[in-house]
Amino acid sequence: MPRRELKPTADAIIVPSEPAGLDASYISDRGKARPTNEDSACAVIPDDPVLLRQKGALMVVADGMGGHEGGEVASRITVDRVRAAYYTGSAPPREALPDAVRAANLAVLEHARQNPRLAGMGTTCTAVAVVDGAAWLAHVGDSRLYLVRGGAAYRMTQDHSAAMELVAQGLLTLAEADHHEQRNVISRAVGTRERVEVATWKDPFPLLPGDSLVLSTDGMHETIRDEEIGEIAGRAADCRDACQLLLRLALERDGSDNITVAVLRVPRRMEEAAQ
């Protein structure tokens, strides 16, 4: 696939890669039709070696809802709260990551109570922590986590949507759900109820040298096919390049929604980690 020349819109947020063995970056863009960007994201690799060893690297994406202002506020609060709660808590990653999402849920609810004009706001939240060569997940809504391995992309999350509930009932196939009219009707969100059900893994997922993890909001993965995500993220020079290539393609294909993508890559060789 040729490199895309289309440039992101002027307000795109681009965070560069950080050389710490792991490579991580994210990009977020309001797209070509929306007046504001209701997505938020972060990609964090701690400078503190002790914190890096204990809590690892963190990536979070959130896709807000509840009007232009409400969605933007809900997603920003969620990403900020997840990042802060995850790294300041003493619990191990298995507990700390979903606990951080639950803390974000309460923070969004409290902010809405104090600001009635924001009543009903909420957000998706997909967060992954990579600690000692393995990944932990906390997931709510229809943003996604992909594993890219050997040039192929594998969905590591299930959308919490009305369409996927129909899949669970045997009324739709997965392929049909991707194009169903209720695919964007989410069944779980952060900040809409006192308690939020957070999807997690019982055990960490082991990563291999050269693996990449890709987090995205639906503005990206509804536009770019899974196999294209694998091909682009797999061949990109680094995570920053992968983010920019995926954004360019999503804008070229559609761009009617906000678009956010975050990428983390495990070094292929020990000499890459030392650079």
VOMIFI-157668 format. One line per field, with one value per residue (C-alpha): x, y negated, z negated; residue number from 1. Coordinates in steps of 0.5 Angstrom, whole numbers, padded with zeros to 4 digits, always signed. Layout:
REM VOMIFI-157668
c1 (X, ...)
c2 (Y, ...)
c3 (Z, ...)
num (NUM, ...)
This chain:
REM VOMIFI-157668
c1 (+0000, +0003, +0004, -0001, +0000, -0006, -0004, -0008, -0012, -0009, -0011, -0009, -0005, +0001, +0005, +0012, +0015, +0019, +0026, +0025, +0026, +0018, +0016, +0009, +0006, -0001, -0005, -0012, -0016, -0023, -0024, -0027, -0034, -0034, -0033, -0029, -0026, -0029, -0024, -0018, -0012, -0005, +0001, +0006, +0012, +0015, +0022, +0023, +0026, +0022, +0015, +0017, +0018, +0012, +0007, +0010, +0007, +0000, -0004, -0011, -0016, -0023, -0029, -0034, -0041, -0046, -0046, -0040, -0038, -0040, -0036, -0030, -0030, -0032, -0027, -0021, -0023, -0023, -0016, -0013, -0016, -0014, -0007, -0007, -0010, -0006, +0001, -0001, -0004, -0001, -0004, -0001, -0003, -0009, -0013, -0010, -0012, -0020, -0020, -0017, -0023, -0028, -0025, -0026, -0033, -0034, -0030, -0034, -0041, -0039, -0037, -0044, -0047, -0043, -0045, -0052, -0051, -0047, -0052, -0052, -0045, -0040, -0035, -0032, -0025, -0020, -0014, -0008, -0002, +0005, +0009, +0015, +0013, +0006, -0001, -0006, -0013, -0019, -0025, -0031, -0035, -0033, -0026, -0022, -0015, -0011, -0005, -0001, +0004, +0007, +0003, -0004, -0008, -0012, -0018, -0017, -0023, -0031, -0035, -0040, -0045, -0053, -0050, -0045, -0051, -0055, -0049, -0049, -0056, -0054, -0058, -0052, -0045, -0039, -0038, -0046, -0045, -0039, -0044, -0051, -0054, -0054, -0046, -0045, -0051, -0046, -0049, -0043, -0040, -0036, -0040, -0047, -0048, -0046, -0043, -0039, -0038, -0030, -0028, -0021, -0017, -0016, -0009, -0004, -0003, +0005, +0008, +0013, +0019, +0016, +0009, +0005, -0001, -0006, -0012, -0017, -0024, -0029, -0027, -0021, -0023, -0030, -0026, -0020, -0020, -0017, -0012, -0010, -0009, -0004, +0000, +0000, +0002, +0007, +0011, +0011, +0018, +0016, +0010, +0009, +0010, +0004, +0000, +0000, -0001, -0007, -0010, -0008, -0012, -0018, -0018, -0018, -0023, -0028, -0026, -0033, -0032, -0026, -0020, -0016, -0010, -0005, +0001, +0006, +0011, +0016, +0023, +0024, +0032, +0035, +0040, +0033, +0032, +0038, +0038)
c2 (+0000, -0007, -0012, -0017, -0024, -0027, -0031, -0031, -0037, -0043, -0042, -0035, -0033, -0029, -0026, -0023, -0017, -0016, -0012, -0007, +0000, +0000, -0005, -0009, -0015, -0017, -0022, -0025, -0029, -0032, -0030, -0034, -0035, -0035, -0042, -0039, -0033, -0029, -0024, -0024, -0019, -0019, -0014, -0014, -0011, -0013, -0016, -0013, -0006, -0003, -0006, -0003, +0004, +0004, +0001, +0001, -0003, -0006, -0008, -0010, -0012, -0015, -0017, -0022, -0023, -0028, -0034, -0037, -0040, -0034, -0029, -0033, -0034, -0026, -0024, -0028, -0027, -0020, -0019, -0024, -0020, -0013, -0016, -0019, -0013, -0008, -0011, -0013, -0007, -0001, +0004, +0009, +0008, +0013, +0009, +0002, +0001, +0003, -0001, -0007, -0006, -0006, -0012, -0015, -0013, -0017, -0023, -0024, -0023, -0028, -0033, -0032, -0033, -0040, -0042, -0040, -0043, -0037, -0032, -0025, -0026, -0019, -0016, -0010, -0008, -0003, -0002, +0002, +0003, +0007, +0009, +0014, +0016, +0017, +0013, +0012, +0009, +0005, +0004, +0000, -0001, -0001, -0003, +0002, +0006, +0009, +0014, +0013, +0019, +0021, +0016, +0019, +0015, +0019, +0016, +0016, +0013, +0014, +0008, +0006, +0005, +0006, +0010, +0014, +0016, +0019, +0023, +0026, +0028, +0031, +0026, +0023, +0025, +0021, +0019, +0017, +0013, +0009, +0006, +0006, +0000, +0001, +0002, -0005, -0004, -0003, +0001, -0001, -0007, -0011, -0016, -0014, -0010, -0009, -0003, -0001, +0006, +0006, +0012, +0015, +0021, +0026, +0027, +0022, +0023, +0024, +0020, +0022, +0018, +0014, +0014, +0008, +0006, +0001, -0003, -0006, -0010, -0008, -0014, -0010, -0003, -0004, -0006, -0002, +0006, +0010, +0013, +0006, +0004, +0010, +0008, +0001, +0002, +0007, +0004, -0003, -0006, -0007, -0008, -0016, -0014, -0008, -0013, -0018, -0013, -0011, -0018, -0020, -0014, -0015, -0022, -0020, -0015, -0019, -0023, -0025, -0023, -0024, -0020, -0017, -0012, -0010, -0005, -0001, +0003, +0008, +0008, +0013, +0014, +0013, +0008, +0004, +0003, +0000, -0005)
c3 (+0000, +0002, -0003, -0004, -0003, -0006, -0012, -0019, -0020, -0023, -0030, -0031, -0037, -0036, -0041, -0039, -0041, -0047, -0047, -0053, -0050, -0049, -0044, -0044, -0041, -0040, -0035, -0036, -0031, -0030, -0023, -0017, -0020, -0027, -0030, -0036, -0038, -0044, -0044, -0049, -0049, -0053, -0052, -0058, -0059, -0066, -0066, -0073, -0073, -0079, -0077, -0070, -0073, -0077, -0073, -0066, -0060, -0060, -0054, -0054, -0049, -0050, -0046, -0049, -0048, -0051, -0046, -0044, -0051, -0055, -0051, -0051, -0058, -0060, -0056, -0058, -0065, -0064, -0061, -0066, -0072, -0069, -0068, -0075, -0079, -0076, -0077, -0084, -0087, -0091, -0088, -0082, -0075, -0075, -0080, -0079, -0072, -0073, -0079, -0075, -0070, -0076, -0079, -0073, -0073, -0079, -0077, -0071, -0075, -0080, -0075, -0072, -0078, -0080, -0072, -0071, -0063, -0063, -0065, -0061, -0059, -0058, -0055, -0052, -0055, -0053, -0057, -0057, -0061, -0059, -0065, -0064, -0057, -0058, -0057, -0062, -0060, -0062, -0057, -0057, -0051, -0043, -0043, -0041, -0043, -0037, -0037, -0031, -0030, -0024, -0020, -0022, -0027, -0032, -0036, -0043, -0046, -0044, -0043, -0048, -0043, -0042, -0035, -0039, -0044, -0038, -0036, -0043, -0042, -0035, -0031, -0028, -0025, -0027, -0020, -0020, -0027, -0024, -0019, -0023, -0024, -0032, -0032, -0035, -0040, -0046, -0052, -0057, -0058, -0064, -0067, -0066, -0072, -0079, -0078, -0071, -0069, -0067, -0062, -0064, -0063, -0068, -0066, -0063, -0055, -0054, -0048, -0043, -0040, -0035, -0037, -0037, -0041, -0037, -0041, -0037, -0037, -0032, -0028, -0026, -0026, -0022, -0017, -0016, -0016, -0021, -0016, -0014, -0021, -0021, -0015, -0017, -0024, -0022, -0017, -0020, -0022, -0029, -0033, -0031, -0024, -0025, -0028, -0023, -0017, -0020, -0021, -0014, -0011, -0016, -0014, -0006, -0007, -0011, -0017, -0019, -0026, -0031, -0030, -0035, -0035, -0040, -0038, -0043, -0040, -0043, -0041, -0036, -0038, -0044, -0041, -0039, -0046, -0048, -0043)
num (1, 2, 3, 4, 5, 6, 7, 8, 9, 10, 11, 12, 13, 14, 15, 16, 17, 18, 19, 20, 21, 22, 23, 24, 25, 26, 27, 28, 29, 30, 31, 32, 33, 34, 35, 36, 37, 38, 39, 40, 41, 42, 43, 44, 45, 46, 47, 48, 49, 50, 51, 52, 53, 54, 55, 56, 57, 58, 59, 60, 61, 62, 63, 64, 65, 66, 67, 68, 69, 70, 71, 72, 73, 74, 75, 76, 77, 78, 79, 80, 81, 82, 83, 84, 85, 86, 87, 88, 89, 90, 91, 92, 93, 94, 95, 96, 97, 98, 99, 100, 101, 102, 103, 104, 105, 106, 107, 108, 109, 110, 111, 112, 113, 114, 115, 116, 117, 118, 119, 120, 121, 122, 123, 124, 125, 126, 127, 128, 129, 130, 131, 132, 133, 134, 135, 136, 137, 138, 139, 140, 141, 142, 143, 144, 145, 146, 147, 148, 149, 150, 151, 152, 153, 154, 155, 156, 157, 158, 159, 160, 161, 162, 163, 164, 165, 166, 167, 168, 169, 170, 171, 172, 173, 174, 175, 176, 177, 178, 179, 180, 181, 182, 183, 184, 185, 186, 187, 188, 189, 190, 191, 192, 193, 194, 195, 196, 197, 198, 199, 200, 201, 202, 203, 204, 205, 206, 207, 208, 209, 210, 211, 212, 213, 214, 215, 216, 217, 218, 219, 220, 221, 222, 223, 224, 225, 226, 227, 228, 229, 230, 231, 232, 233, 234, 235, 236, 237, 238, 239, 240, 241, 242, 243, 244, 245, 246, 247, 248, 249, 250, 251, 252, 253, 254, 255, 256, 257, 258, 259, 260, 261, 262, 263, 264, 265, 266, 267, 268, 269, 270, 271, 272, 273, 274, 275)
